């Protein structure tokens, strides 16, 4: 019998040349996906036997479940192989260009959907706003502002020269339409390598000043700030977003700002290091970022072990060095560290294992001798190399965190809310059957008025209580800032008195970051306690109102206390300031200043200007987000209870949508479906 060789049309790769364990390590995420489908089925079943208003609540819950897309942000050293790694994680070796020019400042988000075939669905590219471009070209970006404050004239002139070059290049590429593109977005119903490179890879200059020819590499690279690509992936069992960030250090610090925002939008970060340089003192920008995250939020992937001469022995030394660096700089000391090679993984994906260079092949054999055991005895060569590449271990670490920290709490919260809706519907049915309306329309008006009073009182009180917590944090942050500035100024004066003005002086701002991080942690804890207490009070008051209004018929309603949302980590503290830089930054400032009083006064001015951005982020932006989140969660609870109350009101008047549903021959079947769905929901909250 003739067997036709299976060839993947998108890549011309023989199926037999690919690994069959692409999903290795994603088993927890696959199990979560099955549980999610089971929960969705229960929600759909309840929807079919509920009244219109309860259906509305269930529809919201179904939409929230369907929209769940956990995001994982990859960050790390320039040329650490982040892009090659993200390609391997997506199971698509040549998806993103891995040679993006270092000047590119684009966060590229891959939105992966489970699918049997690799398919590109759509793409969206967001351009800089006029404000962002103006800050870059007028002030030289963050680093230009720092240079100006520190008096580093040579640095500032260098930046201005580079800005002029970039501005001229943009004019040549985009011509008269340049200004019109600011703040706009380009959407496509497909994407390919050429389209991606057009927006995120710097290319050659050309003279065309129109927009008719859109195939040139890098045409929009200077002004693109974010790219979103939507595609099907054969490996992922659940929706997943992988964010590829540029390096954290660049001339204008645009990358730093964009990367910080990407981290804020994720709860899981994969820090990609190169085995050849691991984590060194020159990576302080990277260390600052991960130091503001919890150990649970960080997975460290040491890439490029294929370039090591003796990985079997060197890996232990590299891990010890990384741990020491994290300990010295107050990083997440218990973060999981995984070693691997995106190069090996992509060679397996492309069916090119035979084409590995000699150095990588030797490293692979060395690592295999140290790692392979009896469990790998029956594995194919492709599957074994895939395992040695570290991708399964990385997948497992990421998927376990997604499920434990994000997925399971979401399922429990949705199930608890749906249980409240379902038992509320049962109470409405009981009220309808018993005919105990408790006084007719006038009485219902009073009940609804009382309910709205409860909503308003608790929301307004929570806003005030949260405001007090946040005001306390702002005061503490200001005191920490003032304390740091005073100590630094006194240290400066002591230095001047001891060594004079000709001896260089440095001061580490790590103390300021630690004080602010501590203050933020206290604020987050107090805000969660405050919100929890208010949520419990709201549930208690709603329960009392329902019982006082409708009696024993509503005793079965299972009101769940809403889960308090956690504030995002204070990653804004990772932002670079002039004090983080070496002698070249301070030399100019030092030479331009004369006199002890002038030193102290200018130093205070410099610190105030340098820390203004991240103080504003912490004291205003992140606190506003945290307050809005706890208020929104309480508002959502009240919205759901309002729907239940209105359903009960309809039924208490002797009619409503459920009159037809729960009379006649199908009443028993519908009740059985409800009970079955409730059993499913309760299994998620036990």
Rosetta blueprint (number, residue, H / E / L):
1 X L
2 X L
3 X L
4 X L
5 X L
6 X L
7 X E
8 X E
9 X L
10 X L
11 X L
12 X L
13 X E
14 X E
15 X H
16 X H
17 X H
18 X L
19 X L
20 X L
21 X L
22 X L
23 X L
24 X L
25 X L
26 X L
27 X H
28 X H
29 X H
30 X H
31 X H
32 X H
33 X H
34 X H
35 X H
36 X H
37 X H
38 X H
39 X H
40 X H
41 X H
42 X H
43 X H
44 X H
45 X H
46 X H
47 X H
48 X H
49 X L
50 X L
51 X L
52 X H
53 X H
54 X H
55 X H
56 X H
57 X H
58 X H
59 X H
60 X H
61 X H
62 X H
63 X H
64 X H
65 X H
66 X H
67 X H
68 X L
69 X L
70 X E
71 X E
72 X E
73 X E
74 X E
75 X E
76 X E
77 X L
78 X L
79 X L
80 X L
81 X L
82 X H
83 X H
84 X H
85 X H
86 X H
87 X H
88 X H
89 X H
90 X L
91 X L
92 X L
93 X L
94 X L
95 X L
96 X L
97 X L
98 X L
99 X L
100 X L
101 X L
102 X L
103 X L
104 X L
105 X L
106 X L
107 X E
108 X E
109 X E
110 X E
111 X E
112 X E
113 X E
114 X E
115 X L
116 X L
117 X L
118 X L
119 X L
120 X E
121 X E
122 X E
123 X E
124 X E
125 X E
126 X E
127 X E
128 X L
129 X L
130 X H
131 X H
132 X H
133 X H
134 X H
135 X H
136 X H
137 X H
138 X H
139 X H
140 X L
141 X H
142 X H
143 X H
144 X H
145 X H
146 X H
147 X H
148 X H
149 X H
150 X H
151 X L
152 X L
153 X H
154 X H
155 X H
156 X H
157 X H
158 X H
159 X H
160 X H
161 X H
162 X H
163 X H
164 X H
165 X H
166 X H
167 X H
168 X H
169 X H
170 X H
171 X H
172 X H
173 X H
174 X H
175 X H
176 X H
177 X H
178 X H
179 X H
180 X H
181 X H
182 X L
183 X L
184 X L
185 X E
186 X E
187 X E
188 X E
189 X L
190 X L
191 X L
192 X L
193 X H
194 X H
195 X H
196 X H
197 X H
198 X H
199 X H
200 X H
201 X L
202 X L
203 X L
204 X L
205 X L
206 X L
207 X L
208 X L
209 X L
210 X L
211 X L
212 X L
213 X L
214 X L
215 X L
216 X L
217 X L
218 X L
219 X L
220 X L
221 X L
222 X L
223 X L
224 X E
225 X E
226 X E
227 X E
228 X E
229 X E
230 X E
231 X E
232 X E
233 X E
234 X L
235 X L
236 X L
237 X L
238 X L
239 X L
240 X E
241 X E
242 X E
243 X E
244 X E
245 X L
246 X L
247 X L
248 X L
249 X L
250 X L
251 X L
252 X L
253 X L
254 X H
255 X H
256 X H
257 X H
258 X H
259 X H
260 X H
261 X H
262 X H
263 X H
264 X H
265 X L
266 X L
267 X L
268 X E
269 X E
270 X E
271 X E
272 X E
273 X E
274 X E
275 X L
276 X L
277 X L
278 X E
279 X L
280 X L
281 X H
282 X H
283 X H
284 X H
285 X H
286 X H
287 X H
288 X H
289 X H
290 X H
291 X H
292 X L
293 X L
294 X L
295 X H
296 X H
297 X H
298 X E
299 X E
300 X E
301 X E
302 X E
303 X E
304 X L
305 X H
306 X H
307 X H
308 X L
309 X L
310 X L
311 X H
312 X H
313 X H
314 X H
315 X H
316 X H
317 X H
318 X H
319 X H
320 X H
321 X H
322 X H
323 X H
324 X H
325 X H
326 X H
327 X H
328 X H
329 X L
330 X L
331 X L
332 X L
333 X L
334 X L
335 X L
336 X E
337 X E
338 X E
339 X E
340 X L
341 X L
342 X H
343 X H
344 X H
345 X H
346 X H
347 X H
348 X H
349 X H
350 X L
351 X L
352 X L
353 X H
354 X H
355 X H
356 X L
357 X L
358 X H
359 X H
360 X H
361 X H
362 X H
363 X H
364 X H
365 X H
366 X H
367 X H
368 X H
369 X H
370 X H
371 X H
372 X L
373 X L
374 X H
375 X H
376 X H
377 X L
378 X L
379 X L
380 X L
381 X H
382 X H
383 X H
384 X H
385 X H
386 X H
387 X H
388 X H
389 X L
390 X L
391 X H
392 X H
393 X H
394 X H
395 X H
396 X H
397 X H
398 X H
399 X H
400 X H
401 X H
402 X H
403 X H
404 X H
405 X H
406 X H
407 X H
408 X H
409 X H
410 X H
411 X H
412 X H
413 X H
414 X H
415 X H
416 X H
417 X H
418 X H
419 X H
420 X H
421 X H
422 X H
423 X H
424 X H
425 X H
426 X H
427 X H
428 X H
429 X H
430 X H
431 X H
432 X H
433 X H
434 X H
435 X L
436 X L
437 X L
438 X L
439 X L
440 X H
441 X H
442 X H
443 X H
444 X H
445 X H
446 X H
447 X H
448 X H
449 X H
450 X H
451 X H
452 X H
453 X H
454 X H
455 X H
456 X H
457 X H
458 X H
459 X H
460 X H
461 X H
462 X H
463 X H
464 X H
465 X H
466 X H
467 X H
468 X H
469 X H
470 X H
471 X H
472 X H
473 X H
474 X H
475 X H
476 X H
477 X H
478 X H
479 X H
480 X H
481 X H
482 X H
483 X H
484 X H
485 X H
486 X H
487 X H
488 X H
489 X H
490 X H
491 X H
492 X H
493 X H
494 X H
495 X H
496 X H
497 X H
498 X H
499 X H
500 X L
501 X L
502 X L
503 X L
504 X L
505 X L
506 X L
507 X L
508 X L
509 X L
510 X H
511 X H
512 X H
513 X H
514 X H
515 X H
516 X H
517 X H
518 X H
519 X H
520 X H
521 X H
522 X H
523 X H
524 X H
525 X H
526 X H
527 X H
528 X H
529 X H
530 X H
531 X H
532 X H
533 X H
534 X H
535 X H
536 X H
537 X H
538 X H
539 X H
540 X H
541 X H
542 X H
543 X H
544 X H
545 X H
546 X H
547 X H
548 X H
549 X H
550 X H
551 X H
552 X H
553 X H
554 X H
555 X L
556 X L
557 X L
558 X L
559 X L
560 X L
561 X L
562 X L
563 X L
564 X L
565 X L
566 X L
567 X L
568 X L
569 X L
570 X L
571 X H
572 X H
573 X H
574 X H
575 X L
576 X L
577 X L
578 X H
579 X H
580 X H
581 X L
582 X L
583 X H
584 X H
585 X H
586 X H
587 X H
588 X H
589 X H
590 X H
591 X H
592 X H
593 X L
594 X L
595 X L
596 X H
597 X H
598 X H
599 X H
600 X H
601 X H
602 X H
603 X H
604 X H
605 X H
606 X H
607 X H
608 X H
609 X H
610 X H
611 X H
612 X H
613 X H
614 X H
615 X H
616 X H
617 X H
618 X H
619 X H
620 X H
621 X H
622 X H
623 X H
624 X H
625 X H
626 X H
627 X H
628 X H
629 X H
630 X H
631 X H
632 X H
633 X H
634 X H
635 X H
636 X H
637 X H
638 X H
639 X H
640 X H
641 X H
642 X H
643 X H
644 X H
645 X H
646 X H
647 X H
648 X H
649 X H
650 X H
651 X H
652 X H
653 X L
654 X L
655 X L
656 X L
657 X L
658 X H
659 X H
660 X H
661 X H
662 X L
663 X L
664 X L
665 X L
666 X L
667 X H
668 X H
669 X H
670 X H
671 X H
672 X H
673 X H
674 X H
675 X H
676 X H
677 X H
678 X H
679 X H
680 X H
681 X H
682 X H
683 X H
684 X L
685 X L
686 X L
